[in-house]
Amino acid sequence: MDQVRITYLGHACFDLAYGGQSLIIDPYADGMVPGLKAVQTRAQAVYCSHEHGDHNNRAAVQLEEAESLTWTVQELDVPHDDRDGALRGRNFIRIFTFGSLRVAHLGDLGRVLSAEEADCLFGVDCLLIPVGGFFTIDAEAAVQVIGQVKPRVVIPMHYRTEKSGFDKIAKLEAFASLFDDVTYAGGSSVLLDADTKNQILVLNAQNEGV
């Protein structure tokens, strides 16, 4: 059975591990996100959704060579805002395929999905979605996107907690309060496989606590 270990480092940064390899998504610059320790890790690849300092610190990831990667990736070029990129430029959604499992990272998505984009993402096993607003979609728009995609597991990101995050973005509770049942993992990682139940899953940021 295919299994992907998803670890939330903080903000929009994740470590996805599969088949003895790992990839890092959206590492933030040192000192950029209040309350988060610097990203310092190793992986076979690093992906950045866009070129803002809280998402593009490639130097934080020491790359290890591999003859071939254990995953494939599909990219969708979307606007960072609701004005077709006029305010904040472009953003890449990435859909990673690990054997039979698909995990999508929305980056700093700034609007709900088009029908074509939703079709590409439809039915992913796990959706990593921003929910904090201001720089990204807010909680209400995130609910709309979840309805468009219908993922099995939803993991929110890019929100504020009592210990970390930008003051301009909303706290996690603004998103969690819109659902009757939210699972709090109590840790920073989860093992995703075909048996993982449908859920809204909150992970603790591993790097929280400067």
JOGI-V52121 format. One record per helix or strand of 2 or more residues. SS is the DSSP state (a for helix, b for strand). FROM is the first residue (numbers start at 0). LEN is the number of residues. Records with the same first field share a line. If there is no record, write none. Layout:
SS->FROM-LEN  FROM-LEN
//
This chain:
b->2-8  12-6  20-5  40-3  44-3  60-3  71-8  89-9  100-5  125-5  152-5  182-2  188-5  198-4
a->57-3  114-7  138-11  171-5
//
